[in-house]
Structures are given as C-alpha cells and as structure tokens.
Amino acid sequence: MTTTRIDHIPARTPEEIESAFRYVELRPVACNNWAQEYPYAPKVGFRMFHTGEKLYLRFEVEERYTQALVAEDNGEVWTDSCVEFFLSLDDMGYYNFETSCNGRLLLAFRKRKTEPTYASPEVMRSVERWPSLGGECFAEREGDNRWTMTLAVPASALFRHRLGSWCGVEARMNLYKCGDKLTKPHFLSWKPIDAPAPDFHLPQYFRTVQFSK
C-alpha cells in the first residue's frame, strides 16, 4: 500500500482536513479472523494521507453498540468502542496507537505485547484527535451508531525513532476495530491474522506501507 502525500491542500482545521480526505480511498477493516466465536462485525473503514510533517488517519465506523467509559489516556481503551493502528519501522519493535470513540488514546512502543514503553505526556499531547462523538464518556448505546475518529500524528510521535518526516518512510502496519466489553465483542483487522484467539500484537501479520516522498 502507498500512502498519498497531500501538501497542496491546507490541513490545519477539521474542515480542511475533511476536504483533504475526499481525495483518499476508503479501505475496509473487515477481516473477521475469529468469526466462529465472535460473529458480529460492524462496518469499518479507514482513510490515510500525510503532509510530510503529519500523518492523517480517519476511521469511519457503523456499529450497533457503542461505548466510551475509559476516562484517561493510556487506559484500557480497547474495552470500549476502539480503533487501532499498529506500525513497525524496523525489527526493533512496533508502535500501537489505540483510540476510543471519544478520543482517549493509548500509545506505546513494544518489542512484545507484554513489554510496553508508554509515550510521555508531551508526546501524547502532540497527537491531535477529532472524535465525531465528542470527548465525554458515556455508557453503551444501542442503535444505528455512526462515528468517525480522526488522528493527526506528527513524525515525532514515533518517540523511539528520530523521524524527521513521513516522506519516503517504508514501514509495516495493520489496523483494527475492537470492543472487548461491548454487548457484542468484536475483533476486526485490515489484513488477516492467523491466530487461534484474538490478538493484534502479532507483527508477522503487518503489511508493507510506503509513504510517498
């Protein structure tokens, strides 16, 4: 996959960013790798582009059950309605960005799932988030729930690397949608995962992505 560079369109306000996303393909997050145990699968897709300085990522979700109980960053956001982006630049480890539907973010660098190094408060503040549902916590809602989560990730947010720009970067990634404690738990991925139980922390199933120069 190649991630488009868009630098001829302003991307400073949510409205300008929304306009830029119209030029970017919507890709599905639709691999239900554990369908026998977790058959429910909401409709999920993502769009992605970069400006050199920042990576812009928007998830678009349609689901029956939506919840936002986790109130703090680097909390258990995967238990709520959550979208995730995992990225590896080399064999040293990978970054996991996990964002609940109200914009709470978990960001860590890991060599293994059980060995996280969490981002500092300064790095966390540098990742901008625009949740369409707003930033308040709420109990599970059932209905025709549609929401988006947009992230603006500066190259410096990859805090274990000295990355000056997204331009020309080659990496490996996978993207996910989950909700471990919803009425209908689900575990979807962009690219398939061949594991006996839900587990997103498997870099061997990441796929190559090239960020345009």
Secondary structure, DSSP 8 states (H G I E B T S, - for coil): -EEEE--SS--SSHHHHHHHHTTS--EE--EETTTTT-----EEEEEEEE-SSEEEEEEEEEEEEEEE---STTS-GGGSSEEEEEEEEETTEEEEEEEETT--EEEEEESSTT-EEE--HHHHHHSEEEETT-S--EEEEEEEEEEEEEEEEEGGGSTTS----STT-EEEEEEEEE-TTSSS--EEESS----SS-----GGG-EEEEE--
